[in-house]
Amino acid sequence: MEHMRHNESLSMVTLNDTCTGGEDDGIYYRFLCIAEHLAPVSVIIDRYVTPLWYLIGIVGNTLTIKIWSRRMQRSTSAIYLTVLAITDLFLILLHILMELKFAWNLPTLDVRGWCQTFFMMFMFNQYMSPLLILGFTFERFISIALPFKSDRFAHFNRAPIEIGIITFVAALLSIPQLFGWEFINKDCQGTETYTFFSTWTWVSDILIFCVFPIASLILNILVIRVVKQSLKLRRRSAPGSFYSSTSSRRSARHFTARIHISTLTLLCISFYRILTVIPVAIIFALQFVIKHGDPTLTVYEMSKDSQWIEYFRYITAKKVIDEIGLTQYSCNILYISSLPGIFAMNFSETFVLFVRVLRNGRNSCLSGFEEVRKVKEWMVWMEPTPLCSH
């Protein structure tokens, strides 16, 4: 028993000594040290799981930008999806700087002025995502539900203007972040005057991360209904000629496949982002409700304090949910892979040439290009034409 008590007191002293830190270590040094002992799962996720999503996101978004930018001259959807991938890529790059600060205690944000500007830029990119999704979902809805008015409301030339308006709204909503962070004692910290900032966070998060994604989902459901009705009307309008030949049947199947795949992709994007965005918004807003315990307690005393235990449970849950939420910015390439023609042709262009050069050297590049050309000719019928194109 005495031996157990001695080990317990020794452990308590060790923890207290380890987490004290020096004057230049900052407040996050002690918090990270305490989290390593009282919320180790959150630290492990931050340091070893998050970099995996960074890698997937940087590669995937770069490939997504390459794929959709080739179609920007033909459709408004391609413009929206290209800008979406660009904002997601910038968000991941900013997220890396934030993780270096909060997961590794590196001074990536500890500069006066940059501290506030960083979080304004970070939230700007977060706000852009739901707004862009709502924008191109509305374009798709107008193009299908109101085809005679689509030239007026969903014209290709209007897309840059619409994206400009979306950018302005996102920037306007992110400006209050300048007042939500302070540079104190060489640390970038959240401001202690939470009244305005917390209220703004609740309102903006509910609007951007709850209302808009749900509106996008509703619009996509309406699109599916309109598509089904249009296909039925198409069959009834020409019962004797529409399926009178093999080419007509093939054309019908191709038309149906294009509508189904394009709409399914939009529905997947909206639905998946709802599943990942809403929990993140809720858990983020709860940080203004769930308070930590007495900071003067020792680490050992914190491990026994009910308020600190509840707080670190929240920290662990928040980290798990945040990690799931990060996938929405990293997995754009999965949406592209649901479009077989687009994904396969672009992937084959890279993969075939890479394998050829790896096996036979540079002289095989010409034959590799020939194989890519044949693959594209074979798969071109699978490529769905975006329904918002004009």
N, C-alpha and C positions, 0 to 999 in steps of 0.2 A: 504494500500500500504506500509506504513512504517513497519507494522507488517510482511509483506511478505519479505521485504528487510532485516529486522532483522533476520528472520528465515534462509534466504539464506546465510547471512554472518556468522551466527552461525554455519550452516551446514558446510561451507567452513572451518572455524576455527577448528571445531571438526575433520573433515577429515585430515587436516594438522597435528593436534596434534596426532591423532591416528596412522597415518602412518609414523611418524618420527622414532620411535623405539630408542633403545639404541645402543651403540657402538658394543656390542656383538651379536646383532640380525642379522647382515649380510645384503647383498643387497637384498636377496630374501624375507626378512621380509616385506620391503617396497613394493616390487613388488606384493606380495600376498595381502597385504592390499589394494593397489590400484586396483588390479584385482577384489577383492571382491565388490568394488563399481562400477567399470567401465566395468568389464567383469565377472559378477557373474555366468553366465551359465558355463563358463570354470571351475570355482572353484567347483561348485556343482557337475559337472560330475566327476572331479578328486577325490573328497572326498567321494561321495556316490554311483556312478555308477561303477567306476573302480573296487572297491572291489568285486562286484558281479562277474565280469569276472575273477577275481583272484580265487574265490571259484570254479567256473565252470571249469576253466582251470586246477587247481591243481587236482581236483577229476577226471576230464575227461581224462587228459593226463596220470594220474596214471593207470586208467582202460585201456586206450589204450595201454600202455606199457605192461600191464599184458596180454592183448589179443594177441598182435602181437608177443611178445617174445616166446609164446608157439609154434609159427609156424616158428621160425627162422631156424630150422633144415631142413625145407622143401622148402623154397622159398627165393629168393633174395628180393622180394617185402616186405616180412615180416621184413627182416633186415633193409631195408631203412625206413619203416614206424615206426619201433621201435626207431631207432636213431632220426627220425623226432620228435616223441613224447617226447623223452628225451631232445632234444635241446629246444623244445617249453616250456617244464616244467622249465628248467633252465632259459629261457628268462623271464618267468612270475615271478620267484623268484627274479631275478635281477630287474625287473620292479617294484616290490614292494619297493625295496630300493630306486629306483629313485623317486617314487611317494612320499615316506616319506620325501625326500629332497625337491622336487619342489612343492608339494601340501600342506605339513604340516610344512615345514621349519625345519625339524629335521636333525641333522648333520650326516646323514648316509654315506655321501660321502666326508665329509670335513676332509680328512686325506691326507697328501702329499704322492704321489705315488699311493695310492688307488684310488684317483680321476681319474687319467689317466687310470689306469688298469681296473677300473670298466667299462668305456665306450668302451675300447677295447674288453672286454669280452661281453658286451651287443651287440655291433655290430657284433661280431663273431657269436653269436647265431642267430642274425637276418639274416646274410648272409648264414648261414647253411641251412635255410629253403628252399629258392628258388633253391639252388644248389642240395639239396637232392631230391626235386621234379623233377627237370630236370634229375637227375641221374636215378631214378627208372622209370620215364616215358620213357627214352631212352632204358632202359632194357626191358620194356614191348614192345616197338616198334620193337626192334631187335628180341625178342622172337616170335612175331607174323608175322612180315613182312619178316624176314629172318630166318625161322625155322631151316634150315640146317646149319646155321652159329651160331645159338644161343648158342650151347655148347661151342663155342670158345669165343664169345663176352659177353654172359650173364650167364656164369657158376656161380654156387653158391659160389665156392671158390674165385671168383674174387670180390665179393661184398665187403668184408672187405678192400681189396686193394683200390677199387674205393672210398669207404667212407673215407679211409685214405687220398687219394688225394684231395677229396672235403674238408676235414678238413684242410689240408695244405693251400689250396687256400683261404678258408674263413679266416684263421688266417693271411695270408699274406695281404689280403685286409683290415683287421681291425687294423693292426699295426699303420697306420697314425693317429688313434684316440689318440695315446699317445702324439701327438704334437698338438692336437686340444683343449686340456683342460689344465687349469692351476689352481694351488692352490694359491689364492691371498687373503690376509686379512681374513684368516680362512674360506674362501669360495671356493668351487669347481666351477670354472667359465670357460666359453668358451674363448679361446685365442683371443686376439685382432688382431692378424696377420692372416687375413682371406684368403689371396691370395692362398696359397698352399692348405690349408684345404678345402676351399670352392670349389676349382677346383676339388680336389679329391672326394669330396662329390657328386658333380654333375656327374662325370664320373662313379664312383662306383655305385651310386644309379640307374642311367639309365641302367647300365649293369646288375646289380643283380636284381633290382626290376621291370624292364620293359622288357629288351631283353630276359632274361632267362624265366620268366613266359610265355611270348608270344610264345617262342620256345616250351615250354612244352605243351601249348594249341594246337599248330600246330601239334605236334607229336601225341597228343591224337586224333585229328581229323583224321589223317592218319591211326591210329590204328583202328578207327571205320570203315573206308572204307575198310581196309584189312580184318577185321572180317566179314563184310557183304559179301565181295567177296568169302572168304573161306567157308562161310555157303552155298552160292549158288553153289559153286563148289562141296561141299560135297553132296548136294542133287542131282546134276546132275550125279555125278560119280557112284551112286548106286541107280537108280530109282526103281529097283524092289525089293531090299532087305533092304534098309535103313528104310523103313516104313512098312515092311511086317508083323511085329508083334507088340503087345502091348509093349513089353519090348524095342523094337527098337525105337518106338515113344517116350517112356518115356526117353530113353537114349538121344535121340535127343533134347528133351525139356530141359533135365538137362544140356547138353553140351551148348546149346544156352543161358540158364539162367546164367551159370557160366561166360561165356564170356561177356555177357551183363552187369551183375552186377559188375564184376571186372573192366571192362573198364569204366563204368559209374562212379564208385567211383573215379578213377583217373581223369576223366574229371571234376567231381565236385570239387575235390581238386584244380586242376590247375585253373579252371575258377573262383572259389570263391577267391582264393588267388590273382589272377590278379585284380579282382574288389576291393580288399582291399589294396593291396600292392601299385599299381600305384598311386592312389590319395595321399597316405601317403608320398611316395617318392617326389611327386611334391610339396606338401604343406611344406614338410621339407626343400626342396631346396629353396623355396621362402623366407625363413627367412633371407637369405643373401641379398635379394633384398628389402624387406619391412623393412624400418627403423622406429625405434621409434622416438618420438619427443624429445623436450628439457627436460632432466631429472631434471633440476632445477625448473621447473614449479611446482606450488602447485597442489594438486589433483583436486581442483575445476577448475583451469586453464587448466589442462589436459582434463577435461570433455568438455571443450569448444574448444580445439585445434583440428583442422582438421587432422593433422598428427597423433596425439595420438588416435583419434577416429578410423582412418583407421587401426592403429596398433592393437588396442584391438578387432576390428572386425576380423582381421586376427587371433589373438590369440583364439577367440571363435570358428572360423571355423576350425582352426588347431586341437583344442581339440576334436571337434565332429568327424572329420575325423580320428584322432588318435584312438579314442575310437572304431570306426567301424573297424579300422585296427587291434586293439588288439584282436578282436574276432577270427581272423584266427589262433591265438596261443591257444585260449581257447576252441575252438569248434571242436577239432579233433574227439571227441566222436560222433559227428553228422555224420561224414564220416563212422564210424564203424556201426552206426545204420542203414545205408543204405544197409548193408550186413546182411539180416535178420538172417541167420543161425548162423553166428559168434556172432553177438550182443546178440541174444536171448539166446543162450546157456550160454554165460558168465554172462549175466544179471540174467538169471534164477538161476544159481548156487548160486549167492549172495542173490537174492531176496527171493527164496523159503526157503533157510535155515534161513534167517533173520526172516521171518514171522513165520516159524515153532517154532523157539526158543522163539520169542516174545509171542506167544500164549500159548505154552505148556511146555516151559522150556527146559532144556538141554537134557532131555531124548528123545526129538523128533528129535534130530539131525540125528539119523540113518534113520528114515523114511524120513527125509528131503533129505538125500543123495540118497535114493532110488527114490524119485520123480525126483530129478535132473537127475539121470541116465535114467529114462524113457523119460524125456523131450529131452535129448540129442539124444536118439535112434530115437525118432519121427522126430527130426529136422535135423538129420545128412545129409539127402539128399539135404538140402537147402544150405549147406556150400559150397561156391564157392572156388574151388582150384585155387590159384593164377597162372596166365598164365606164370609167369617167373620161376616157380618151375622146378627143375631138379632132 
